């Protein structure tokens, strides 16, 4: 949740900075990470290995705090536009508000749930129930790819910027705040809908293990729209390359942390 969120812009009362600790005048008492903390799967973590200049270290990855209206497109296509700067400055909206945040799993969480992993490697686990984060797409699957989730938010931000200009800058303050909140709600619903494709992620994982695998088994795990999902194969007996890499990464992290 750190590193890739060290960005964002701010103009007046309009904040698109994912600050941790939070800005002094941001609403509420929690950071954008704390405000979406899951209660039912907070304890399901996986070992992540970080190779830093000072030496490699591991930490328990809990969840990813996802901005539904993402930081980069909001900053670039709304906050940073000189033509609508005055409107933006007069609109009180914070990208870190609870309605714009959602906790999402990573592939590491899913792989650890469905696979038995040790420092030596991993294998499929049989008879596993659905995880508590079922039907939520993976934050690291089709988020920033070509025409993936971020691209969709970018398109909507551009449309909103055009609407502000076409309105003669009358679209500001509570009106713009309302449109942003509505857009955030729409994409929260969209993420839920996508996570329920193929009858949900748990059913889809089983479909990937069939012979032959369902070619769309991966769809509910993706953040992208139906036609933009990056297809993944998942052979039943010898994990596909992406899953195998995750097993190796977690196993390596376990061995380093031992």
FENJO-V776146 format. One record per helix or strand of 3 or more residues. SS is the DSSP state (alpha for helix, beta for strand). FROM is the first residue (numbers start at 1). LEN is the number of residues. Records with the same first field share a line. If there is no record, write none. Layout:
# FENJO-V776146
SS->FROM-LEN / FROM-LEN
This chain:
# FENJO-V776146
alpha->34-3 / 71-9 / 82-8 / 98-3 / 107-8 / 149-18 / 174-22 / 197-3 / 201-8 / 219-3 / 226-3 / 241-17
beta->46-7 / 55-7 / 64-4 / 101-4 / 115-4 / 121-4
